């Protein structure tokens, strides 16, 4: 326990995820206490909403993932990172299917964001496969060209014909969006940080959902009131409450903790690489000295 508390970023991450998971036991939305009419249901707890179930299940999955990463059971290998990304993508798609998320019409901003991430993925791959013998200035030009051209091709020739101006299933949007984001997490150097990048992306996604779900929670309560009573309260008399605030706080703490662990791991990798470069330079100097003395 003492070691856990000393690892403050990990303690923050676990605390935040536990808050998100347990937030579903609290009220998410309720009618204002001074409302003059008796109407049911008066309030709903998090576990009564699809969003609450998704938040709780995701928080538990991320707790397991965090433990696997911190304990070293998931190694800094591409195959492990690819497995983490595949799990998160499939989890997002399954959550959309199970919750019957319906359809969504992608805005131009959303399409541009996915195209930008896809172009970043293509740029990283181009940087990796361009031969080292190519001059640095040429490599930069090739990288910029691939990113700019990839963005235009993805946006105009692929994403816009598929998603533009039409309703598409949410699971398909999740599959494309999270798939592209996961690909960037895996191939972007250093690859040893892929697991923590995926963790950060997943926490941010579920935290963003908790921040933006207030309107849908209120509409759901009003709809259930109409089904039960034939009438409902006014929208202005219904508001979010403690459970949602706990989820918001938990998401913030979890994101701060995951960022701290990611930064620590990044510094460790940078220090290790620097030590390796220094050792290589020292060996080269020794060989040169031995050659000159001979």
C-alpha positions as a LaTeX table, in Angstrom:
\begin{tabular}{lrrr}
\hline
Residue & $x$ (\AA) & $y$ (\AA) & $z$ (\AA) \\
\hline
Unk1 & 0.00 & 0.00 & 0.00 \\
Unk2 & 2.84 & 2.36 & 0.82 \\
Unk3 & 4.43 & 1.73 & $-2.59$ \\
Unk4 & 1.09 & 2.43 & $-4.25$ \\
Unk5 & 0.71 & 5.76 & $-2.45$ \\
Unk6 & 4.27 & 6.76 & $-3.35$ \\
Unk7 & 3.46 & 6.29 & $-7.02$ \\
Unk8 & 1.27 & 9.37 & $-7.10$ \\
Unk9 & 0.33 & 9.32 & $-10.80$ \\
Unk10 & $-0.77$ & 5.69 & $-10.51$ \\
Unk11 & $-2.71$ & 6.49 & $-7.32$ \\
Unk12 & $-4.45$ & 9.36 & $-9.12$ \\
Unk13 & $-5.25$ & 7.13 & $-12.09$ \\
Unk14 & $-6.72$ & 4.36 & $-9.94$ \\
Unk15 & $-8.66$ & 6.84 & $-7.77$ \\
Unk16 & $-10.12$ & 8.54 & $-10.83$ \\
Unk17 & $-11.17$ & 5.29 & $-12.49$ \\
Unk18 & $-12.72$ & 4.04 & $-9.24$ \\
Unk19 & $-14.71$ & 7.26 & $-8.97$ \\
Unk20 & $-15.95$ & 6.85 & $-12.53$ \\
Unk21 & $-16.89$ & 3.21 & $-11.93$ \\
Unk22 & $-18.74$ & 3.93 & $-8.67$ \\
Unk23 & $-20.45$ & 7.08 & $-9.98$ \\
Unk24 & $-23.19$ & 4.87 & $-11.44$ \\
Unk25 & $-24.46$ & 4.16 & $-7.91$ \\
Unk26 & $-25.33$ & 7.82 & $-7.45$ \\
Unk27 & $-28.10$ & 9.89 & $-9.00$ \\
Unk28 & $-27.24$ & 11.13 & $-12.47$ \\
Unk29 & $-30.32$ & 13.27 & $-13.05$ \\
Unk30 & $-33.32$ & 14.40 & $-11.00$ \\
Unk31 & $-36.18$ & 16.87 & $-10.84$ \\
Unk32 & $-35.43$ & 19.99 & $-8.83$ \\
Unk33 & $-36.40$ & 19.55 & $-5.16$ \\
Unk34 & $-38.74$ & 22.58 & $-5.22$ \\
Unk35 & $-40.79$ & 21.19 & $-8.12$ \\
Unk36 & $-44.46$ & 21.56 & $-7.09$ \\
Unk37 & $-45.95$ & 18.43 & $-8.69$ \\
Unk38 & $-45.51$ & 14.76 & $-7.79$ \\
Unk39 & $-44.30$ & 12.88 & $-10.84$ \\
Unk40 & $-42.41$ & 9.64 & $-11.39$ \\
Unk41 & $-39.68$ & 8.76 & $-11.86$ \\
Unk42 & $-38.35$ & 11.64 & $-9.81$ \\
Unk43 & $-34.70$ & 10.73 & $-10.36$ \\
Unk44 & $-32.50$ & 8.13 & $-12.04$ \\
Unk45 & $-29.18$ & 6.66 & $-10.98$ \\
Unk46 & $-26.24$ & 6.03 & $-13.27$ \\
Unk47 & $-26.75$ & 2.28 & $-13.63$ \\
Unk48 & $-30.22$ & 2.96 & $-15.07$ \\
Unk49 & $-28.64$ & 4.67 & $-18.09$ \\
Unk50 & $-26.75$ & 3.10 & $-20.95$ \\
Unk51 & $-24.14$ & 5.83 & $-20.60$ \\
Unk52 & $-23.59$ & 4.94 & $-16.96$ \\
Unk53 & $-23.11$ & 1.27 & $-17.77$ \\
Unk54 & $-20.58$ & 2.14 & $-20.48$ \\
Unk55 & $-18.69$ & 4.46 & $-18.10$ \\
Unk56 & $-18.54$ & 1.80 & $-15.36$ \\
Unk57 & $-17.51$ & $-1.02$ & $-17.71$ \\
Unk58 & $-14.86$ & 1.13 & $-19.40$ \\
Unk59 & $-13.44$ & 2.27 & $-16.06$ \\
Unk60 & $-13.09$ & $-1.33$ & $-14.89$ \\
Unk61 & $-11.42$ & $-2.35$ & $-18.18$ \\
Unk62 & $-8.99$ & 0.57 & $-17.88$ \\
Unk63 & $-8.20$ & $-0.36$ & $-14.28$ \\
Unk64 & $-7.14$ & $-3.80$ & $-15.48$ \\
Unk65 & $-5.14$ & $-2.30$ & $-18.35$ \\
Unk66 & $-3.39$ & 0.15 & $-16.01$ \\
Unk67 & $-2.41$ & $-2.67$ & $-13.65$ \\
Unk68 & $-1.04$ & $-4.73$ & $-16.54$ \\
Unk69 & 1.02 & $-1.79$ & $-17.80$ \\
Unk70 & 2.37 & $-0.67$ & $-14.41$ \\
Unk71 & 3.18 & $-4.22$ & $-13.26$ \\
Unk72 & 5.06 & $-4.89$ & $-16.50$ \\
Unk73 & 2.88 & $-7.81$ & $-17.57$ \\
Unk74 & 2.26 & $-5.99$ & $-20.82$ \\
Unk75 & 5.67 & $-5.40$ & $-22.34$ \\
Unk76 & 6.84 & $-2.52$ & $-24.51$ \\
Unk77 & 6.42 & $-4.58$ & $-27.66$ \\
Unk78 & 4.53 & $-3.86$ & $-30.85$ \\
Unk79 & 2.49 & $-7.05$ & $-30.56$ \\
Unk80 & 1.32 & $-6.14$ & $-27.05$ \\
Unk81 & 0.56 & $-2.56$ & $-28.07$ \\
Unk82 & $-1.39$ & $-3.82$ & $-31.10$ \\
Unk83 & $-3.37$ & $-6.12$ & $-28.81$ \\
Unk84 & $-4.25$ & $-3.21$ & $-26.51$ \\
Unk85 & $-5.38$ & $-1.08$ & $-29.45$ \\
Unk86 & $-7.42$ & $-3.91$ & $-30.95$ \\
Unk87 & $-9.13$ & $-4.50$ & $-27.61$ \\
Unk88 & $-10.03$ & $-0.82$ & $-27.20$ \\
Unk89 & $-11.35$ & $-0.52$ & $-30.77$ \\
Unk90 & $-13.46$ & $-3.67$ & $-30.42$ \\
Unk91 & $-14.66$ & $-2.49$ & $-27.02$ \\
Unk92 & $-15.83$ & 0.85 & $-28.44$ \\
Unk93 & $-17.61$ & $-0.89$ & $-31.33$ \\
Unk94 & $-19.22$ & $-3.44$ & $-29.00$ \\
Unk95 & $-20.38$ & $-0.68$ & $-26.65$ \\
Unk96 & $-22.08$ & 1.12 & $-29.56$ \\
Unk97 & $-23.76$ & $-2.10$ & $-30.72$ \\
Unk98 & $-24.88$ & $-3.29$ & $-27.27$ \\
Unk99 & $-26.24$ & 0.12 & $-26.31$ \\
Unk100 & $-28.06$ & 0.45 & $-29.65$ \\
Unk101 & $-26.44$ & 3.83 & $-30.19$ \\
Unk102 & $-28.29$ & 4.33 & $-33.47$ \\
Unk103 & $-26.96$ & 6.56 & $-36.23$ \\
Unk104 & $-25.05$ & 9.81 & $-36.46$ \\
Unk105 & $-24.28$ & 12.32 & $-39.20$ \\
Unk106 & $-20.63$ & 13.25 & $-39.20$ \\
Unk107 & $-19.89$ & 16.96 & $-39.38$ \\
Unk108 & $-17.14$ & 18.31 & $-41.60$ \\
Unk109 & $-15.04$ & 19.03 & $-38.52$ \\
Unk110 & $-15.26$ & 15.39 & $-37.45$ \\
Unk111 & $-14.32$ & 14.13 & $-40.90$ \\
Unk112 & $-11.39$ & 16.56 & $-41.03$ \\
Unk113 & $-10.19$ & 15.37 & $-37.62$ \\
Unk114 & $-10.21$ & 11.71 & $-38.70$ \\
Unk115 & $-8.48$ & 12.63 & $-41.96$ \\
Unk116 & $-5.85$ & 14.58 & $-40.02$ \\
Unk117 & $-5.15$ & 11.56 & $-37.79$ \\
Unk118 & $-5.00$ & 9.31 & $-40.84$ \\
Unk119 & $-2.54$ & 11.68 & $-42.52$ \\
Unk120 & $-0.41$ & 11.64 & $-39.37$ \\
Unk121 & $-0.38$ & 7.84 & $-39.53$ \\
Unk122 & 0.71 & 7.89 & $-43.17$ \\
Unk123 & 3.39 & 10.45 & $-42.37$ \\
Unk124 & 4.87 & 8.32 & $-39.59$ \\
Unk125 & 4.95 & 5.31 & $-41.92$ \\
Unk126 & 6.61 & 7.39 & $-44.64$ \\
Unk127 & 9.28 & 8.60 & $-42.19$ \\
Unk128 & 9.96 & 5.01 & $-41.23$ \\
Unk129 & 10.28 & 3.55 & $-44.72$ \\
Unk130 & 12.18 & 6.34 & $-46.48$ \\
Unk131 & 15.85 & 5.15 & $-46.69$ \\
Unk132 & 18.33 & 6.74 & $-44.31$ \\
Unk133 & 20.54 & 7.56 & $-47.30$ \\
Unk134 & 18.03 & 10.20 & $-48.44$ \\
Unk135 & 19.09 & 13.71 & $-47.32$ \\
Unk136 & 17.30 & 15.10 & $-44.27$ \\
Unk137 & 15.76 & 18.01 & $-46.21$ \\
Unk138 & 14.35 & 15.62 & $-48.80$ \\
Unk139 & 12.99 & 13.35 & $-46.08$ \\
Unk140 & 11.15 & 16.30 & $-44.53$ \\
Unk141 & 9.66 & 17.29 & $-47.88$ \\
Unk142 & 8.51 & 13.72 & $-48.51$ \\
Unk143 & 6.96 & 13.57 & $-45.04$ \\
Unk144 & 5.11 & 16.87 & $-45.54$ \\
Unk145 & 3.93 & 15.80 & $-48.98$ \\
Unk146 & 2.61 & 12.48 & $-47.72$ \\
Unk147 & 0.80 & 14.16 & $-44.83$ \\
Unk148 & $-0.77$ & 16.90 & $-46.94$ \\
Unk149 & $-1.67$ & 14.62 & $-49.85$ \\
Unk150 & $-2.92$ & 11.91 & $-47.49$ \\
Unk151 & $-5.17$ & 14.41 & $-45.71$ \\
Unk152 & $-6.79$ & 15.54 & $-48.98$ \\
Unk153 & $-7.20$ & 11.99 & $-50.32$ \\
Unk154 & $-8.66$ & 10.66 & $-47.07$ \\
Unk155 & $-11.04$ & 13.60 & $-46.64$ \\
Unk156 & $-12.27$ & 14.04 & $-50.22$ \\
Unk157 & $-11.94$ & 10.57 & $-51.77$ \\
Unk158 & $-12.64$ & 8.23 & $-48.86$ \\
Unk159 & $-14.29$ & 9.75 & $-45.78$ \\
Unk160 & $-16.61$ & 12.25 & $-47.46$ \\
Unk161 & $-18.14$ & 9.70 & $-49.88$ \\
Unk162 & $-18.69$ & 7.25 & $-47.02$ \\
Unk163 & $-19.82$ & 9.55 & $-44.19$ \\
Unk164 & $-20.53$ & 12.97 & $-45.67$ \\
Unk165 & $-24.13$ & 14.13 & $-45.74$ \\
Unk166 & $-25.67$ & 10.85 & $-44.56$ \\
Unk167 & $-26.53$ & 9.11 & $-41.29$ \\
Unk168 & $-24.19$ & 6.25 & $-40.49$ \\
Unk169 & $-24.19$ & 3.71 & $-37.63$ \\
Unk170 & $-22.29$ & 4.89 & $-34.57$ \\
Unk171 & $-20.38$ & 1.61 & $-34.43$ \\
Unk172 & $-18.97$ & 2.29 & $-37.92$ \\
Unk173 & $-17.86$ & 5.78 & $-36.89$ \\
Unk174 & $-16.20$ & 4.31 & $-33.78$ \\
Unk175 & $-14.52$ & 1.59 & $-35.83$ \\
Unk176 & $-12.97$ & 4.10 & $-38.25$ \\
Unk177 & $-12.17$ & 6.83 & $-35.71$ \\
Unk178 & $-10.74$ & 4.64 & $-32.96$ \\
Unk179 & $-9.00$ & 2.43 & $-35.51$ \\
Unk180 & $-7.13$ & 5.35 & $-37.04$ \\
Unk181 & $-6.30$ & 6.80 & $-33.62$ \\
Unk182 & $-5.09$ & 3.41 & $-32.43$ \\
Unk183 & $-2.91$ & 3.04 & $-35.51$ \\
Unk184 & $-1.22$ & 6.35 & $-34.73$ \\
Unk185 & $-0.66$ & 5.21 & $-31.14$ \\
Unk186 & 1.07 & 2.02 & $-32.28$ \\
Unk187 & 3.35 & 3.30 & $-35.05$ \\
Unk188 & 4.35 & 6.65 & $-33.58$ \\
Unk189 & 7.82 & 6.47 & $-32.03$ \\
Unk190 & 8.73 & 5.51 & $-29.42$ \\
Unk191 & 6.61 & 2.40 & $-29.79$ \\
Unk192 & 7.13 & 1.54 & $-26.12$ \\
Unk193 & 4.65 & 4.33 & $-25.26$ \\
Unk194 & 1.85 & 2.89 & $-27.40$ \\
Unk195 & 0.06 & 1.31 & $-24.44$ \\
Unk196 & 0.00 & 4.54 & $-22.47$ \\
Unk197 & $-1.11$ & 6.53 & $-25.51$ \\
Unk198 & $-4.03$ & 4.14 & $-25.88$ \\
Unk199 & $-4.83$ & 4.51 & $-22.18$ \\
Unk200 & $-4.87$ & 8.31 & $-22.49$ \\
Unk201 & $-7.08$ & 8.20 & $-25.59$ \\
Unk202 & $-9.57$ & 5.85 & $-23.93$ \\
Unk203 & $-9.77$ & 7.91 & $-20.74$ \\
Unk204 & $-10.26$ & 11.10 & $-22.71$ \\
Unk205 & $-13.02$ & 9.48 & $-24.82$ \\
Unk206 & $-15.05$ & 8.23 & $-21.85$ \\
Unk207 & $-14.44$ & 11.47 & $-19.95$ \\
Unk208 & $-15.67$ & 13.46 & $-22.95$ \\
Unk209 & $-18.79$ & 11.29 & $-23.07$ \\
Unk210 & $-19.49$ & 12.00 & $-19.40$ \\
Unk211 & $-19.09$ & 15.75 & $-20.00$ \\
Unk212 & $-21.41$ & 15.85 & $-23.02$ \\
Unk213 & $-24.18$ & 13.47 & $-21.85$ \\
Unk214 & $-26.12$ & 15.91 & $-19.67$ \\
Unk215 & $-28.77$ & 16.74 & $-22.28$ \\
Unk216 & $-29.42$ & 13.11 & $-23.20$ \\
Unk217 & $-29.84$ & 12.17 & $-19.51$ \\
Unk218 & $-32.45$ & 14.87 & $-18.98$ \\
Unk219 & $-34.33$ & 13.88 & $-22.13$ \\
Unk220 & $-34.38$ & 10.25 & $-21.01$ \\
Unk221 & $-35.88$ & 11.14 & $-17.62$ \\
Unk222 & $-38.57$ & 13.28 & $-19.26$ \\
Unk223 & $-39.38$ & 10.47 & $-21.71$ \\
Unk224 & $-39.80$ & 7.94 & $-18.90$ \\
Unk225 & $-42.04$ & 10.38 & $-17.06$ \\
Unk226 & $-44.29$ & 10.69 & $-20.10$ \\
Unk227 & $-44.43$ & 6.91 & $-20.43$ \\
Unk228 & $-45.31$ & 6.50 & $-16.74$ \\
Unk229 & $-47.65$ & 9.48 & $-16.21$ \\
Unk230 & $-48.64$ & 10.82 & $-19.59$ \\
Unk231 & $-47.02$ & 14.13 & $-18.65$ \\
Unk232 & $-43.53$ & 15.23 & $-17.68$ \\
Unk233 & $-41.73$ & 18.03 & $-15.93$ \\
Unk234 & $-40.29$ & 20.93 & $-17.88$ \\
Unk235 & $-36.74$ & 20.61 & $-19.19$ \\
Unk236 & $-35.67$ & 23.54 & $-17.03$ \\
Unk237 & $-36.87$ & 21.70 & $-13.90$ \\
Unk238 & $-34.59$ & 18.71 & $-14.52$ \\
Unk239 & $-30.85$ & 18.75 & $-13.93$ \\
Unk240 & $-27.81$ & 16.57 & $-13.57$ \\
Unk241 & $-26.63$ & 15.79 & $-10.07$ \\
Unk242 & $-23.94$ & 14.17 & $-7.93$ \\
Unk243 & $-23.22$ & 11.04 & $-10.01$ \\
Unk244 & $-22.33$ & 13.00 & $-13.13$ \\
Unk245 & $-20.12$ & 15.37 & $-11.14$ \\
Unk246 & $-18.30$ & 12.39 & $-9.62$ \\
Unk247 & $-17.75$ & 10.97 & $-13.13$ \\
Unk248 & $-16.36$ & 14.33 & $-14.27$ \\
Unk249 & $-13.97$ & 14.52 & $-11.31$ \\
Unk250 & $-12.94$ & 10.91 & $-11.77$ \\
Unk251 & $-12.19$ & 11.45 & $-15.44$ \\
Unk252 & $-10.05$ & 14.49 & $-14.66$ \\
Unk253 & $-8.03$ & 12.66 & $-11.99$ \\
Unk254 & $-7.61$ & 9.60 & $-14.21$ \\
Unk255 & $-6.39$ & 11.70 & $-17.14$ \\
Unk256 & $-3.90$ & 13.58 & $-14.95$ \\
Unk257 & $-2.60$ & 10.32 & $-13.49$ \\
Unk258 & $-2.29$ & 8.62 & $-16.88$ \\
Unk259 & $-0.48$ & 11.67 & $-18.25$ \\
Unk260 & 1.98 & 11.51 & $-15.36$ \\
Unk261 & 2.68 & 7.81 & $-15.96$ \\
Unk262 & 3.06 & 8.42 & $-19.68$ \\
Unk263 & 5.52 & 11.27 & $-19.04$ \\
Unk264 & 7.51 & 9.16 & $-16.57$ \\
Unk265 & 7.77 & 6.30 & $-19.05$ \\
Unk266 & 8.77 & 8.74 & $-21.81$ \\
Unk267 & 11.58 & 10.13 & $-19.64$ \\
Unk268 & 12.78 & 6.62 & $-18.82$ \\
Unk269 & 12.94 & 5.72 & $-22.51$ \\
Unk270 & 14.75 & 8.97 & $-23.35$ \\
Unk271 & 17.31 & 8.36 & $-20.57$ \\
Unk272 & 17.87 & 4.77 & $-21.71$ \\
Unk273 & 18.35 & 5.81 & $-25.34$ \\
Unk274 & 20.74 & 8.57 & $-24.30$ \\
Unk275 & 22.79 & 6.09 & $-22.26$ \\
Unk276 & 22.92 & 3.70 & $-25.22$ \\
Unk277 & 24.14 & 6.47 & $-27.52$ \\
Unk278 & 26.82 & 7.48 & $-25.03$ \\
Unk279 & 27.99 & 3.88 & $-24.68$ \\
Unk280 & 28.12 & 3.48 & $-28.45$ \\
Unk281 & 30.12 & 6.70 & $-28.78$ \\
Unk282 & 32.51 & 5.54 & $-26.05$ \\
Unk283 & 33.05 & 2.17 & $-27.78$ \\
Unk284 & 33.69 & 3.93 & $-31.08$ \\
Unk285 & 36.24 & 6.23 & $-29.42$ \\
Unk286 & 37.98 & 3.23 & $-27.84$ \\
Unk287 & 38.20 & 1.50 & $-31.21$ \\
Unk288 & 39.64 & 4.65 & $-32.82$ \\
Unk289 & 42.22 & 5.01 & $-30.05$ \\
Unk290 & 43.17 & 1.35 & $-30.32$ \\
Unk291 & 43.56 & 1.68 & $-34.10$ \\
Unk292 & 45.71 & 4.81 & $-33.86$ \\
Unk293 & 47.97 & 3.30 & $-31.18$ \\
Unk294 & 48.49 & 0.16 & $-33.27$ \\
\hline
\end{tabular}
